[in-house]
Amino acid sequence: MADSSRQDAVDDDARRFLDALQDRVSELMALSETPKNNPEAINFEGYLKFRKMMSECLSFSIIIERRIEQNKTSKKEELEDQFDKLTVAIWSVLLSGSLNFLTVICAQEYLPIGTNHVFVQELKTLYDAEKVLKQEKFAKFMQDGILDQRGRAEKILEEIIQRAPQLLEL
């Protein structure tokens, strides 16, 4: 009986965490749309806020994944599906949000010191996103064109990285 109540607690934790992650992904999605809705208000700090929230979602997803792995109930498959769907949502928002922010930031006349380093890291993140999203288990949750966004974001990043020395506000 103790094992059953422990498994129920693990199941409840996983569900609660998945619901919380869904809320965070919704917030992240809204934040990722800011550049499209109000490009004049976008700056490097806004982009960093987006990246920080993205990191929080990715970190939280690691905790959730471990909870689901501990689950031994019949609900495990359902939890895994919900988790996979949220994983695709997180990485998809990363790609579309990055593209939105980078398009606006790239058009700015000056960029702050450190921009080059941040955007070089962003290139790696885009490759990570592609690697995750190309996994077969995520195919059923993918929306058309999401991986195309990675290519566009990468081109913008490369342009920023090349121009960064000239764009720095010294």
matplotlib code that plots the C-alpha trace (Angstrom):
import matplotlib.pyplot as plt

x = [0.0, 2.9, 4.3, 0.9, 0.6, 4.2, 3.5, 0.3, 2.4, 5.0, 2.1, 0.5, 3.9, 4.4, 1.0, 1.3, 4.8, 3.5, 0.7, 3.2, 5.4, 2.5, 1.8, 5.5, 5.5, 2.4, 4.2, 7.3, 5.2, 3.7, 7.1, 8.4, 5.7, 6.7, 9.1, 6.4, 3.8, 6.0, 9.4, 10.2, 10.2, 12.7, 16.2, 19.0, 17.7, 14.3, 16.1, 18.0, 14.7, 13.4, 16.5, 16.4, 12.8, 13.7, 16.5, 14.1, 11.7, 14.5, 15.7, 12.3, 11.7, 14.7, 13.1, 9.8, 11.4, 13.0, 9.6, 8.0, 10.9, 10.1, 6.5, 5.5, 1.8, -0.4, -0.4, 3.3, 2.7, 0.1, 2.6, 5.4, 3.2, 2.2, 5.9, 7.0, 4.3, 5.6, 9.2, 8.4, 6.5, 9.5, 12.0, 9.5, 9.0, 12.8, 13.2, 10.3, 11.1, 14.8, 13.9, 11.5, 14.0, 17.1, 15.3, 14.6, 17.9, 19.8, 18.2, 19.6, 22.4, 24.4, 24.6, 26.0, 29.4, 29.1, 26.7, 29.1, 29.5, 25.8, 24.9, 27.7, 26.0, 22.7, 24.0, 24.7, 21.3, 19.7, 21.7, 20.5, 16.9, 17.2, 18.8, 16.0, 13.2, 14.4, 14.0, 11.4, 9.4, 8.6, 7.4, 3.7, 3.9, 5.8, 4.2, 5.1, 8.0, 9.4, 12.8, 12.9, 12.8, 16.1, 17.8, 16.5, 17.5, 21.0, 21.5, 20.5, 22.9, 25.8, 25.1, 25.1, 28.2, 30.0, 28.8, 29.2, 32.6, 31.2, 27.9, 29.4, 28.5, 31.9]
y = [0.0, 2.4, 1.8, 2.7, 5.9, 6.8, 6.2, 8.3, 11.1, 10.8, 10.8, 13.9, 15.7, 15.0, 16.2, 19.3, 20.0, 19.5, 22.0, 24.5, 24.0, 24.5, 27.9, 28.9, 27.9, 30.1, 33.0, 32.3, 32.2, 35.6, 37.0, 35.5, 37.4, 40.8, 41.7, 41.2, 43.1, 46.0, 46.0, 49.6, 48.5, 45.6, 45.8, 43.5, 43.3, 42.1, 39.4, 38.3, 38.2, 35.8, 33.7, 33.5, 32.3, 29.8, 28.5, 28.2, 26.1, 23.8, 23.3, 22.6, 20.1, 18.1, 17.8, 16.8, 14.2, 12.6, 12.5, 10.8, 8.3, 7.4, 6.8, 3.1, 3.6, 3.1, 6.9, 6.9, 6.8, 9.6, 11.7, 11.0, 12.2, 15.4, 16.0, 15.3, 17.8, 20.4, 19.7, 20.4, 23.5, 24.8, 24.3, 25.6, 28.8, 29.0, 28.9, 31.3, 33.6, 33.8, 34.6, 37.3, 38.9, 38.5, 40.1, 43.2, 43.3, 42.9, 46.0, 48.1, 50.5, 49.7, 46.6, 46.4, 44.9, 41.2, 40.7, 38.7, 36.1, 35.8, 35.3, 32.7, 30.8, 31.2, 29.4, 26.4, 26.6, 26.6, 23.5, 21.9, 22.8, 21.1, 18.0, 17.7, 18.4, 16.0, 13.1, 10.6, 10.6, 14.3, 14.1, 13.8, 17.1, 19.1, 22.0, 22.5, 24.9, 25.0, 23.7, 26.2, 28.9, 27.6, 28.2, 31.8, 32.5, 31.0, 33.3, 36.4, 35.3, 34.9, 38.4, 39.8, 37.9, 39.2, 42.8, 42.8, 44.5, 47.3, 47.5, 47.7, 50.8, 51.7]
z = [0.0, 0.8, -2.7, -4.2, -2.3, -3.2, -6.9, -6.6, -5.2, -8.0, -10.5, -8.8, -8.8, -12.5, -13.4, -11.2, -12.7, -16.3, -15.6, -14.2, -17.2, -19.6, -17.9, -18.2, -21.9, -22.4, -20.8, -22.9, -26.0, -25.2, -24.6, -27.8, -29.8, -28.3, -31.1, -33.7, -31.8, -30.6, -32.4, -31.3, -27.6, -28.2, -26.9, -25.9, -22.3, -23.6, -25.5, -22.4, -20.5, -23.1, -22.9, -19.1, -19.2, -21.8, -19.6, -16.7, -18.9, -20.0, -16.5, -15.2, -17.9, -16.7, -13.2, -14.8, -17.0, -14.0, -12.2, -15.1, -15.3, -11.7, -12.4, -12.5, -12.9, -16.0, -16.4, -17.4, -21.1, -20.9, -18.9, -21.4, -24.3, -22.5, -21.7, -25.3, -26.5, -24.1, -25.1, -28.7, -27.6, -25.7, -28.5, -31.1, -29.1, -28.8, -32.5, -33.4, -30.5, -31.3, -34.9, -33.8, -31.4, -33.7, -36.7, -34.6, -32.8, -36.1, -37.5, -34.6, -35.3, -32.1, -30.0, -26.5, -25.6, -25.2, -28.0, -30.1, -27.2, -26.5, -30.2, -30.7, -27.8, -29.5, -32.6, -30.4, -28.9, -32.4, -33.3, -30.1, -30.9, -34.3, -32.8, -30.2, -32.7, -35.3, -32.9, -34.2, -30.9, -31.4, -35.1, -34.2, -32.3, -34.9, -36.7, -40.4, -41.0, -37.5, -38.5, -41.4, -38.7, -37.4, -40.7, -40.9, -37.3, -38.0, -41.0, -38.9, -36.2, -38.5, -39.8, -36.3, -35.3, -38.4, -37.9, -34.1, -33.9, -36.0, -34.1, -30.6, -28.7, -27.1]

ax = plt.figure().add_subplot(projection="3d")
ax.plot(x, y, z, "-o")
ax.set_aspect("equal")
plt.show()
